[in-house]
Structure formats: structure tokens, C-alpha cells
Amino acid sequence: PNENSTQNSVTIVFDNVQSDGSTFRIDSANGEELVAFIPEKDYQLVAFSSQDLVKGQTYSIFVDGTLITDFTVSSSVTTIGSFTSNMSGGKGSKQRP
């Protein structure tokens, strides 16, 4: 999706990896469920696009029934959270003595 899209989208970037098997859900302000699913793998980003995401309306994000945050659709592409880069060595990296 881009700014010219006719259908709005939201991208959610979590600070921490979410566990597989945890229920992810987005509800409208009146409690109507827009989407719910249980990922089969760990995840840290969710992208969702729907004609039901209306600019100016507020929605709630839940993981395992716990409210994570509320957000308002501000444009055709709404992003919650931020992408960060970890430039340090990953698993198995070793430093010389």
C-alpha cells in the first residue's frame, strides 16, 4: 500500500518478539473484531489492510486479550512502533581476546 491506496493499512512493529500461539487481534472503537489470528511462528511485525480501517477512526490492538495500544488511522499507511537495527553481533558472534 502507498499514500494513493484506496484501502487503508496498518503496520505494527512490536518492541519485543511475540510468541507463536499468542492471539493477535484488532478491534474497532465499538468493540467489533476486525481481525484475529494465532501465528504459528514467533513474530515482531504485523501488516493488515482492510476496507474496514477508516481514516480518523480509532482501533485497539490486543495480544492474548491484553490491550497493547490504541491507534487512529491517520493516512492510507499507518505505522505503529518503529523499525530499529541491531548492528552488534548476533548469535554465535565472538570477539577476539
DSSP file with accessible surface (Angstrom, degrees, kcal/mol):
  #  RESIDUE AA STRUCTURE BP1 BP2  ACC     N-H-->O    O-->H-N    N-H-->O    O-->H-N    TCO  KAPPA ALPHA  PHI   PSI    X-CA   Y-CA   Z-CA
    1    1 A P              0   0  110      0, 0.0     2,-0.3     0, 0.0     7,-0.1   0.000 360.0 360.0 360.0 152.2    0.0    0.0    0.0
    2    2 A N    >   -     0   0   90     74,-0.0     3,-2.2     0, 0.0     7,-0.0  -0.813 360.0 -77.2-140.8-175.9    1.0    3.6   -0.5
    3    3 A E  T 3  S+     0   0  124      1,-0.3    73,-0.2    -2,-0.3    74,-0.0   0.681 127.4  55.4 -62.7 -17.7   -0.4    7.1    0.0
    4    4 A N  T 3  S+     0   0  144     72,-0.0    -1,-0.3     2,-0.0     2,-0.0   0.420  80.8 121.4 -94.8   1.9   -2.6    6.6   -3.1
    5    5 A S    <   -     0   0   39     -3,-2.2     4,-0.1     1,-0.1    71,-0.1  -0.324  56.1-150.1 -66.0 146.6   -4.2    3.4   -2.0
    6    6 A T  S    S+     0   0  151      1,-0.1     2,-0.5     2,-0.1    -1,-0.1   0.585  84.8  63.0 -90.6 -11.7   -8.0    3.3   -1.7
    7    7 A Q  S    S-     0   0   77     47,-0.0    44,-0.2    45,-0.0     2,-0.1  -0.955  85.3-130.7-114.6 130.6   -7.8    0.8    1.1
    8    8 A N  E     -A   50   0A  28     42,-0.6    42,-2.1    45,-0.5     2,-0.3  -0.399  23.3-168.3 -80.2 156.7   -6.1    1.7    4.4
    9    9 A S  E     -Ab  49  77A   4     67,-2.0    69,-2.2    66,-0.3     2,-0.4  -0.949  11.7-152.6-140.5 160.4   -3.5   -0.3    6.1
   10   10 A V  E     -Ab  48  78A   0     38,-2.9    38,-2.7    -2,-0.3     2,-0.5  -0.997   3.2-161.0-134.4 137.8   -1.7   -0.5    9.5
   11   11 A T  E     -Ab  47  79A  27     67,-2.5    69,-3.1    -2,-0.4     2,-0.5  -0.992   9.4-161.9-117.3 124.7    1.8   -1.9   10.2
   12   12 A I  E     -Ab  46  80A   5     34,-3.3    34,-2.3    -2,-0.5     2,-0.6  -0.943   4.6-170.1-111.3 122.6    2.5   -2.8   13.8
   13   13 A V  E     -A   45   0A  15     67,-3.0    69,-0.3    -2,-0.5    32,-0.2  -0.955  15.1-148.8-113.1 113.9    6.2   -3.2   14.9
   14   14 A F  E     -     0   0A  14     30,-2.7     4,-0.0    -2,-0.6     3,-0.0  -0.523  15.4-133.9 -80.8 148.8    6.5   -4.6   18.4
   15   15 A D  E    S+     0   0A 139     -2,-0.2     2,-0.3     1,-0.1    -1,-0.1   0.838  93.4  31.1 -66.0 -33.7    9.4   -3.7   20.7
   16   16 A N  E    S-     0   0A 118     28,-0.0     2,-0.1    27,-0.0    -2,-0.1  -0.899  97.8 -92.3-125.8 156.3    9.8   -7.4   21.5
   17   17 A V  E     -     0   0A  81     -2,-0.3     2,-0.4     1,-0.1    27,-0.2  -0.430  40.0-137.9 -65.5 134.2    9.2  -10.6   19.7
   18   18 A Q  E     -A   43   0A  38     25,-3.9    25,-2.3    -2,-0.1     2,-0.1  -0.771  23.7-110.6 -95.0 142.3    5.7  -12.0   20.3
   19   19 A S    >   -     0   0   75     -2,-0.4     3,-1.5    23,-0.2    22,-0.1  -0.408  28.1-106.4 -76.8 145.3    5.4  -15.7   20.9
   20   20 A D  T 3  S+     0   0   85      1,-0.2    20,-0.2    20,-0.1    22,-0.1  -0.291 107.1  37.9 -59.5 151.6    3.8  -18.1   18.4
   21   21 A G  T 3  S+     0   0   47     18,-2.8     2,-0.4     1,-0.3    -1,-0.2   0.395  85.0 125.1  83.9  -4.6    0.4  -19.3   19.7
   22   22 A S    <   -     0   0    6     -3,-1.5     2,-0.4    17,-0.2    -1,-0.3  -0.746  65.6-118.9 -89.8 133.5   -0.4  -15.8   21.1
   23   23 A T        -     0   0   46     -2,-0.4    41,-2.8    15,-0.2     2,-0.4  -0.584  25.3-160.4 -77.2 124.3   -3.7  -14.5   19.8
   24   24 A F  E     +CD  37  63B   0     13,-2.9    13,-2.1    -2,-0.4     2,-0.3  -0.873  17.8 172.1-103.1 135.1   -3.3  -11.2   17.8
   25   25 A R  E     -CD  36  62B  58     37,-2.3    37,-2.8    -2,-0.4     2,-0.4  -1.000  25.1-160.0-147.5 143.1   -6.5   -9.1   17.4
   26   26 A I  E     -CD  35  61B   0      9,-2.3     8,-3.0    -2,-0.3     9,-1.4  -0.996  18.9-174.1-120.8 127.4   -7.6   -5.6   16.2
   27   27 A D  E     -CD  33  60B  16     33,-2.4    33,-2.8    -2,-0.4     6,-0.2  -0.900  22.5-120.4-117.5 151.2  -10.9   -4.3   17.4
   28   28 A S  E >   - D   0  59B  17      4,-2.9     3,-2.2    -2,-0.3    31,-0.2  -0.292  42.0 -94.8 -76.4 172.2  -12.8   -1.1   16.4
   29   29 A A  T 3  S+     0   0   77     29,-0.9    30,-0.1     1,-0.3    -1,-0.1   0.798 127.5  54.0 -61.4 -27.2  -13.7    1.5   19.0
   30   30 A N  T 3  S-     0   0  128      2,-0.1    -1,-0.3     1,-0.0    29,-0.1   0.326 125.0-101.4 -91.8  10.3  -17.1   -0.1   19.4
   31   31 A G  S <  S+     0   0   48     -3,-2.2     2,-0.3     1,-0.3    -2,-0.1   0.475  71.1 148.2  89.8   3.8  -15.6   -3.5   20.1
   32   32 A E        -     0   0  110      1,-0.1    -4,-2.9    -5,-0.0     2,-0.5  -0.558  49.3-123.5 -75.1 129.9  -16.1   -5.1   16.7
   33   33 A E  E     +C   27   0B 114     -2,-0.3    -6,-0.2    -6,-0.2     3,-0.1  -0.618  30.0 177.8 -76.4 123.0  -13.4   -7.5   15.8
   34   34 A L  E     -     0   0B  29     -8,-3.0     2,-0.3    -2,-0.5    -7,-0.2   0.834  69.5  -7.5 -90.1 -39.9  -11.7   -6.6   12.5
   35   35 A V  E     +C   26   0B  28     -9,-1.4    -9,-2.3     2,-0.0    -1,-0.4  -0.983  58.9 174.7-156.2 145.9   -9.1   -9.4   12.5
   36   36 A A  E     +C   25   0B  42     -2,-0.3     2,-0.3   -11,-0.2   -11,-0.2  -0.961  13.5 153.0-152.7 137.6   -7.9  -12.1   14.9
   37   37 A F  E     -C   24   0B  80    -13,-2.1   -13,-2.9    -2,-0.3    -2,-0.0  -0.983  38.0-128.4-158.4 164.1   -5.4  -14.9   14.3
   38   38 A I        -     0   0  101     -2,-0.3   -15,-0.2   -15,-0.2   -18,-0.1  -0.938  31.0-138.2-119.7 103.9   -2.9  -17.1   16.1
   39   39 A P        -     0   0   21      0, 0.0   -18,-2.8     0, 0.0   -17,-0.2  -0.312   2.6-147.8 -62.9 144.8    0.5  -17.1   14.4
   40   40 A E  S    S+     0   0  179    -20,-0.2     2,-0.3   -19,-0.1   -20,-0.1   0.534  82.1  41.6 -88.5  -9.0    2.3  -20.4   14.1
   41   41 A K  S    S-     0   0  168    -22,-0.1   -20,-0.2     1,-0.0   -23,-0.1  -0.932  99.5 -85.9-133.7 158.2    5.8  -18.7   14.4
   42   42 A D        -     0   0   97     -2,-0.3     2,-0.3   -22,-0.1   -23,-0.2  -0.279  53.0-171.8 -56.7 150.1    7.2  -16.0   16.6
   43   43 A Y  E     +A   18   0A  27    -25,-2.3   -25,-3.9     1,-0.1     3,-0.1  -0.976  34.9 179.6-147.5 157.0    6.6  -12.5   15.2
   44   44 A Q  E    S+     0   0A  79     -2,-0.3   -30,-2.7     1,-0.3     2,-0.4   0.379  75.7  48.9-133.6  -6.8    7.6   -8.9   15.7
   45   45 A L  E     -A   13   0A  79    -32,-0.2     2,-0.4   -27,-0.1    -1,-0.3  -1.000  55.3-174.2-139.6 137.7    5.7   -7.2   12.8
   46   46 A V  E     -A   12   0A  13    -34,-2.3   -34,-3.3    -2,-0.4     2,-0.4  -1.000   4.5-167.1-130.3 131.9    2.1   -7.4   11.6
   47   47 A A  E     +A   11   0A  72     -2,-0.4     2,-0.4   -36,-0.2   -36,-0.2  -0.977  11.5 177.2-116.9 133.0    0.7   -5.7    8.5
   48   48 A F  E     -A   10   0A  36    -38,-2.7   -38,-2.9    -2,-0.4     2,-0.4  -0.999   8.7-174.9-139.9 131.6   -3.0   -5.5    8.0
   49   49 A S  E     +A    9   0A  51     -2,-0.4     2,-0.3   -40,-0.3   -40,-0.2  -0.988  17.1 152.1-127.4 136.6   -5.0   -3.9    5.2
   50   50 A S  E >   -A    8   0A  16    -42,-2.1     3,-1.4    -2,-0.4   -42,-0.6  -0.973  52.6-128.5-161.7 147.3   -8.8   -3.6    5.1
   51   51 A Q  T 3  S+     0   0  154     -2,-0.3    -1,-0.1     1,-0.2   -42,-0.1   0.667 109.6  68.7 -68.2 -14.9  -11.6   -1.5    3.8
   52   52 A D  T 3  S+     0   0   80    -44,-0.1     2,-0.8   -18,-0.1    -1,-0.2   0.578  75.3  92.5 -81.2 -10.4  -12.8   -1.6    7.4
   53   53 A L    <   -     0   0    2     -3,-1.4   -45,-0.5   -45,-0.2     2,-0.5  -0.784  67.0-165.1 -84.4 110.9   -9.9    0.6    8.5
   54   54 A V    >   -     0   0   70     -2,-0.8     3,-2.3   -47,-0.1    19,-0.4  -0.858  23.3-111.2-107.5 129.1  -11.3    4.1    8.3
   55   55 A K  T 3  S+     0   0  136     -2,-0.5    19,-0.2     1,-0.3     3,-0.1  -0.284 104.9  20.1 -55.5 131.5   -9.2    7.3    8.3
   56   56 A G  T 3  S+     0   0   51     17,-3.2    -1,-0.3     1,-0.3     2,-0.2   0.241  99.2 116.1  91.2 -12.2   -9.8    9.2   11.6
   57   57 A Q    <   -     0   0  102     -3,-2.3    16,-2.1    16,-0.1     2,-0.4  -0.597  60.8-129.2 -90.4 153.0  -11.2    6.2   13.4
   58   58 A T  E     - E   0  72B  54     14,-0.2   -29,-0.9    -2,-0.2     2,-0.3  -0.813  25.1-177.5-105.8 141.7   -9.6    4.6   16.5
   59   59 A Y  E     -DE  28  71B   9     12,-3.1    12,-2.6    -2,-0.4     2,-0.4  -0.869  17.5-132.2-133.3 162.9   -8.8    0.9   16.9
   60   60 A S  E     -DE  27  70B  20    -33,-2.8   -33,-2.4    -2,-0.3     2,-0.5  -0.951   8.8-148.9-122.0 141.4   -7.3   -1.3   19.6
   61   61 A I  E     -DE  26  69B   0      8,-2.9     7,-3.5    -2,-0.4     8,-1.1  -0.926  18.2-175.2-110.3 130.3   -4.6   -3.9   19.4
   62   62 A F  E     -DE  25  67B  34    -37,-2.8   -37,-2.3    -2,-0.5     2,-0.4  -0.945  15.5-165.9-123.9 143.9   -4.7   -6.9   21.7
   63   63 A V  E >  S-DE  24  66B  11      3,-2.1     3,-2.0    -2,-0.4   -39,-0.2  -0.992  85.7 -15.2-126.1 122.0   -2.3   -9.8   22.2
   64   64 A D  T 3  S-     0   0  100    -41,-2.8   -40,-0.1    -2,-0.4     3,-0.1   0.858 129.5 -55.0  51.8  38.2   -3.7  -12.7   24.2
   65   65 A G  T 3  S+     0   0   51    -42,-0.4     2,-0.5     1,-0.2    -1,-0.3   0.392 111.2 121.9  82.9  -4.2   -6.6  -10.4   25.4
   66   66 A T  E <   -E   63   0B  92     -3,-2.0    -3,-2.1     1,-0.0     2,-0.3  -0.804  68.4-119.0 -95.9 127.6   -4.2   -7.8   26.8
   67   67 A L  E     +E   62   0B  85     -2,-0.5    -5,-0.3    -5,-0.2     3,-0.1  -0.493  32.3 177.7 -64.4 122.7   -4.6   -4.3   25.3
   68   68 A I  E     -     0   0B  76     -7,-3.5     2,-0.3     1,-0.4    -1,-0.2   0.860  59.2 -38.5 -91.5 -48.8   -1.3   -3.3   23.7
   69   69 A T  E     -E   61   0B  54     -8,-1.1    -8,-2.9     2,-0.0    -1,-0.4  -0.978  45.9-122.1-168.3 161.3   -2.2    0.1   22.3
   70   70 A D  E     -E   60   0B  83     -2,-0.3     2,-0.3   -10,-0.2   -10,-0.2  -0.856  32.2-175.7-105.1 150.0   -4.9    2.2   20.7
   71   71 A F  E     -E   59   0B  14    -12,-2.6   -12,-3.1    -2,-0.3     2,-0.5  -0.987  20.3-139.8-145.4 154.8   -4.2    3.8   17.4
   72   72 A T  E     -E   58   0B  68     -2,-0.3     2,-0.5   -14,-0.2   -14,-0.2  -0.961  29.3-117.7-114.1 131.0   -6.0    6.2   15.0
   73   73 A V        +     0   0    1    -16,-2.1   -17,-3.2    -2,-0.5   -16,-0.1  -0.566  38.1 173.2 -67.7 116.7   -5.8    5.7   11.2
   74   74 A S        -     0   0   80     -2,-0.5     2,-0.3   -19,-0.2    -1,-0.2   0.628  60.0  -9.4-104.5 -19.0   -4.0    8.8   10.1
   75   75 A S  S    S-     0   0   22    -66,-0.2   -66,-0.3     1,-0.0    -1,-0.2  -0.910  88.4 -75.0-160.8-174.9   -3.4    8.0    6.4
   76   76 A S  S    S+     0   0    9     -2,-0.3   -67,-2.0     1,-0.2     2,-0.5   0.771 126.9  42.1 -68.0 -20.1   -3.6    5.1    3.9
   77   77 A V  E    S-b    9   0A  39    -69,-0.2     2,-0.5   -28,-0.0    -1,-0.2  -0.937  74.7-179.8-127.5 106.4   -0.5    3.8    5.5
   78   78 A T  E     -b   10   0A   9    -69,-2.2   -67,-2.5    -2,-0.5     2,-0.4  -0.919   7.7-163.3-107.8 130.5   -0.4    4.0    9.4
   79   79 A T  E     -b   11   0A  74     -2,-0.5     2,-0.4   -69,-0.2   -67,-0.2  -0.959   4.5-166.8-117.8 133.3    2.7    2.7   11.2
   80   80 A I  E     +b   12   0A  31    -69,-3.1   -67,-3.0    -2,-0.4     2,-0.1  -0.970  62.9   4.6-117.1 130.7    2.8    1.9   14.9
   81   81 A G  S    S-     0   0   45     -2,-0.4     2,-0.3   -69,-0.2   -67,-0.1  -0.385  86.4 -94.4  87.4-175.2    6.2    1.4   16.6
   82   82 A S        -     0   0   73    -69,-0.3     2,-0.4    -2,-0.1    -2,-0.0  -0.989  19.9-114.0-144.3 152.5    9.5    1.8   14.8
   83   83 A F        -     0   0  142     -2,-0.3     2,-0.3     2,-0.0   -68,-0.0  -0.696  36.8-174.8 -83.0 132.1   12.0   -0.3   12.9
   84   84 A T        -     0   0  124     -2,-0.4     2,-0.5     2,-0.0    -2,-0.0  -0.926  16.5-137.8-126.1 156.7   15.3   -0.5   14.7
   85   85 A S        -     0   0   92     -2,-0.3     2,-0.8     2,-0.0    -2,-0.0  -0.948   3.2-156.2-117.7 130.6   18.6   -2.0   13.6
   86   86 A N        +     0   0  126     -2,-0.5    -2,-0.0     1,-0.1     4,-0.0  -0.894  14.9 176.1-104.1 103.3   20.8   -4.0   15.8
   87   87 A M        +     0   0  165     -2,-0.8    -1,-0.1     2,-0.0     3,-0.1   0.488  46.8 102.2 -89.6  -1.9   24.3   -3.8   14.3
   88   88 A S  S    S-     0   0   78      1,-0.2    -2,-0.1     5,-0.0     5,-0.0  -0.317  89.6 -74.0 -75.1 166.1   26.0   -5.7   17.1
   89   89 A G        -     0   0   51      1,-0.1    -1,-0.2    -2,-0.0     3,-0.1  -0.234  49.3-139.8 -61.8 145.6   27.0   -9.3   16.5
   90   90 A G    >   -     0   0   55      1,-0.3     3,-2.0    -3,-0.1    -1,-0.1  -0.007  51.4 -33.5 -87.8-160.7   24.2  -11.9   16.5
   91   91 A K  T 3  S+     0   0  218      1,-0.3    -1,-0.3    -2,-0.0     3,-0.1  -0.291 131.1  18.9 -58.0 137.6   24.1  -15.4   18.0
   92   92 A G  T 3  S+     0   0   73      1,-0.3    -1,-0.3    -3,-0.1     2,-0.2   0.460  86.1 141.9  83.4  -1.2   27.5  -17.0   17.8
   93   93 A S    <   -     0   0   72     -3,-2.0     2,-0.4    -5,-0.0    -1,-0.3  -0.515  31.0-166.2 -75.4 141.5   29.5  -13.9   17.3
   94   94 A K        -     0   0  195     -2,-0.2     2,-0.3    -3,-0.1    -3,-0.0  -0.970  11.9-143.1-128.3 146.8   32.8  -13.9   19.1
   95   95 A Q        -     0   0  188     -2,-0.4     0, 0.0     1,-0.0     0, 0.0  -0.820  28.9-107.9-106.1 148.5   35.2  -11.2   19.9
   96   96 A R              0   0  238     -2,-0.3    -1,-0.0     1,-0.1     0, 0.0  -0.473 360.0 360.0 -71.6 145.0   38.9  -11.7   19.9
   97   97 A P              0   0  178      0, 0.0    -1,-0.1     0, 0.0     0, 0.0  -0.237 360.0 360.0 -67.6 360.0   40.6  -11.7   23.3
